[in-house]
């Protein structure tokens, strides 16, 4: 199994853990677990995208936002998906450095859209061969 396929497989497994959770507001423990699963799922998917861009498109990039923009340029994300993905990076960065109740609620409220986007993005990465 090549590096790209390993990255894609890791991303798929991470996404499955996020998809297991009920993202209905109300339970702080579920909210916090969902945010943590979002963090590692986002990391796995953008790194899978980085590997796909390198191996299949000859594009070498080192951080999430340029990878997202390159995915748009290579028809792996639409313009609106790219805007949402860039917002997702900003939320991901906030989860890593700051924790407060209002921010946690804001990010949790965005998770259904982010989960759907991560699913769509990963499907396109897998189909890009």
N, C-alpha and C positions, 0 to 999 in steps of 0.2 A: 504494500500500500504506500503510495507516495505521500509527500508532505502535504500537498493540497487536499487530498482525500482525508488525511488524518485531521487536518484543521476543520474541514467540513463536517466530519463525523463528530468531533468534539463540540462544534457549534450546535449541531442537531441535538445532541444529548443535553447540552445546557438549556437550549430552548424548550425541550420537553419538560424540564424541571420547572420552568417558569409557567408553561401552559398547564401544569398540574394544579396550580393554585387558583382558588376562587378570588377574583379581584374585586369583589363587592366590598365597599367600605364598611368598617365597623369593628374589625378585630386588629388591634395594634400589633399583635404577634405575627399575624398573617401579613399585615402591611410591611413590617420590618423584614420578614422572610422574603416577601416579593421583591422588595428593593434590593436585597442582597442577591437574589437570583437574577434580577435585571442587570446588576453590575457585572456579574461574571458571564451572563449570556451576551451582553453587549460586547464585552472583551473578546469572547470567542468568535462572535460573528464578524466584527471588524477585522480581526486577525485572519479569519478565513477569507474575507474579501481581499485583504492585503496579499495573501498567498495566491488567490485566483488572479488578481491583477498582474502579479509578477510572472506567474507561470503561463498564463493563457493570453495575456495582453502585452507583456513586456514592459509593464509600468511598475517602477520601484518607488514606494513611498513608505514613510516611517511613522506616521501618526494618523489618528482617526479622521480628522476633518479633510485632509487631502485625499485619503482613501475614499471617503464618501463622495467627494467631488469627482474623482476619477471614475467611480462607479456610475455616476450620472453621465459622464462623457462617453462611457462604454456601454450605455443602455442597460445597465443593471439596476438603476434607480431612475424614476421619473423626476421632473423638477419638483413637484409637490412632495414626493417621498424624500428627496434630498433635503428640502427645507425642514421636514420633520426629523430626519436623521441628524441634521446639524443641531437642532434643538435638543435631541436626545443626548448628544455628546455633552452639551452644556449641563443637562441634568445629571448625567453620569459623573461629570467632574465635580459637581456640587456634593454628590453623595460621598465622594472620597474624602472631602476636606471639611465638611460642615454637617453637623446634625442638629436639627431642631424640629419640633413638632409640626410647625407650619410648612416647612420645606418637605418633610416626609409626606405630609398629606398632599401637597402639590405634585410631587413626583409620583406618588401612588395613583393619583387621579389620572395621570398621563400614561400609566402602564398598559392599559388595554390597547391604546393606539400604538404604543411602542412595541408591544408583543406582536401585534398584527404586522407591523412594518418589518420587524426582525424575521418573522415567518416568511413574508413575501421576498425579502432581500435574500435570505438563505436559499429559498427555492430557486431564485434566478441564478445565484452563484452555482448551485448544484447543476443547473441546466446549461451552464455556459460552455461546456466542453465542446 
